[in-house]
């Protein structure tokens, strides 16, 4: 059994190359902080529950701030706190991926 039931990883990569976007410039650190606080407030953080992690580049920065939920291997783009809340409420709480935010 895994230490955490699920991980939600937020790409917080920052790059100096103006030819290629990065998730950090699109506010991914703010979204990660929101997810951590929301999971904690809901009592979903901690051993045996859900962990919100920052990650380095997930190599999909062109698609918007990138988030991936493991072990489900569901990839999302999320742009604001409401998107994060929807992922938490639908996917992490009910096991129903959010199709409108899902990356192919």
NORKAGI-V573887 format. One record per residue. N is the residue number from 1. RES is the residue in one small letter. OMEGA is omega in whole degrees, -180 to 180 (* if undefined). Layout:
n->N res->RES omega->OMEGA
n->N res->RES omega->OMEGA
This chain:
n->1 res->x omega->-179
n->2 res->x omega->178
n->3 res->x omega->176
n->4 res->x omega->176
n->5 res->x omega->179
n->6 res->x omega->169
n->7 res->x omega->169
n->8 res->x omega->-177
n->9 res->x omega->177
n->10 res->x omega->175
n->11 res->x omega->177
n->12 res->x omega->-179
n->13 res->x omega->177
n->14 res->x omega->178
n->15 res->x omega->-178
n->16 res->x omega->-177
n->17 res->x omega->-179
n->18 res->x omega->180
n->19 res->x omega->-177
n->20 res->x omega->-180
n->21 res->x omega->175
n->22 res->x omega->-177
n->23 res->x omega->-179
n->24 res->x omega->180
n->25 res->x omega->179
n->26 res->x omega->173
n->27 res->x omega->-176
n->28 res->x omega->178
n->29 res->x omega->176
n->30 res->x omega->180
n->31 res->x omega->177
n->32 res->x omega->180
n->33 res->x omega->178
n->34 res->x omega->-180
n->35 res->x omega->179
n->36 res->x omega->-179
n->37 res->x omega->-179
n->38 res->x omega->178
n->39 res->x omega->178
n->40 res->x omega->-179
n->41 res->x omega->180
n->42 res->x omega->-178
n->43 res->x omega->-177
n->44 res->x omega->-178
n->45 res->x omega->175
n->46 res->x omega->-177
n->47 res->x omega->180
n->48 res->x omega->-177
n->49 res->x omega->-174
n->50 res->x omega->178
n->51 res->x omega->174
n->52 res->x omega->-177
n->53 res->x omega->166
n->54 res->x omega->174
n->55 res->x omega->169
n->56 res->x omega->-175
n->57 res->x omega->174
n->58 res->x omega->174
n->59 res->x omega->174
n->60 res->x omega->-174
n->61 res->x omega->180
n->62 res->x omega->-176
n->63 res->x omega->179
n->64 res->x omega->177
n->65 res->x omega->-172
n->66 res->x omega->180
n->67 res->x omega->175
n->68 res->x omega->179
n->69 res->x omega->176
n->70 res->x omega->15
n->71 res->x omega->-175
n->72 res->x omega->-178
n->73 res->x omega->176
n->74 res->x omega->-178
n->75 res->x omega->-180
n->76 res->x omega->161
n->77 res->x omega->176
n->78 res->x omega->-172
n->79 res->x omega->-177
n->80 res->x omega->-177
n->81 res->x omega->179
n->82 res->x omega->176
n->83 res->x omega->178
n->84 res->x omega->179
n->85 res->x omega->180
n->86 res->x omega->177
n->87 res->x omega->179
n->88 res->x omega->-175
n->89 res->x omega->-175
n->90 res->x omega->-174
n->91 res->x omega->-174
n->92 res->x omega->180
n->93 res->x omega->-174
n->94 res->x omega->180
n->95 res->x omega->-178
n->96 res->x omega->179
n->97 res->x omega->-180
n->98 res->x omega->-173
n->99 res->x omega->-176
n->100 res->x omega->180
n->101 res->x omega->-173
n->102 res->x omega->174
n->103 res->x omega->179
n->104 res->x omega->*
